[in-house]
Amino acid sequence: MPQDPSNNRSIWSRIEEAVRRLTEESGEAYVVTGPLFSGRQLQTIGESRVLVPTQLYKVVYLPQRQIAFAVVVENMPTKTYTMKTVRELEAMSGLAFPGIPDALKDKRIGGLRGV
């Protein structure tokens, strides 16, 4: 998916490193990454007019630690990210993440170590 290059090399890279560390420490892990599109005027690129996401998300579920969370980042040069509950991301996106227990979808974690 089209991603701002400075975002990809900076904040998104650090998020991926932090999630990789968590999965190595936690054993079994499920991670879903995708685009979000919000606003009335979305940008496109190329002749085929591929939509450029306004935000990117990563959902992480660590069954052995009983943790599930979402990270949302604006698709632009930024140094910040937002932690969301899985339920909040489901509401924002219209998506459902059925493999995550409902009891974990409303739990909030503070942030990602090292990001």
HELIX and SHEET records of a PDB file:
HELIX    1   1 PRO A    5  ARG A    9  1                                   5    
HELIX    2   2 ILE A   11  SER A   26  1                                  16    
HELIX    3   3 PRO A   63  ARG A   65  5                                   3    
HELIX    4   4 VAL A   86  SER A   93  1                                   8    
HELIX    5   5 ASP A  102  LYS A  105  1                                   4    
SHEET    1   A 4 TYR A  30  LEU A  36  0                                        
SHEET    2   A 4 GLN A  55  LEU A  62 -1                                        
SHEET    3   A 4 ILE A  67  GLU A  74 -1                                        
SHEET    4   A 4 THR A  82  LYS A  84 -1                                        
SHEET    1   B 2 THR A  44  ILE A  45  0                                        
SHEET    2   B 2 VAL A  50  LEU A  51 -1                                        
END                                                                             
